Amino acid sequence: MAFGYGVSVLEAQDDWHYHGNSPFCMNDFKDRKAPMLVIDITGEERYYSLAANKEDVYGIFMGDRFEDTLWEELGGVVMTR
């Protein structure tokens, strides 16, 4: 996947509110309590925890199917499959 510079793609480790150490454990991701990636097409959000709580931000959870994600609507381009 490739995203333009105007899109924020964040992981839990990208949250400096926690000094780079995520408060989530692997089971939170396995149990789909927390998304693996957060995609903000506005590019406004820089912190994972703040973006994950917004309604207009898309979360990709562990176990989501690649084919079911509308990448183009999220500002992404599929480079290869």
Beta strands, then each sheet from edge to edge (+ up, - down):
strand 1: 2-3
strand 2: 8-10
strand 3: 37-40
strand 4: 58-60
strand 5: 76-77
sheet 1: 1+ 5-
sheet 2: 2+ 3- 4+
end
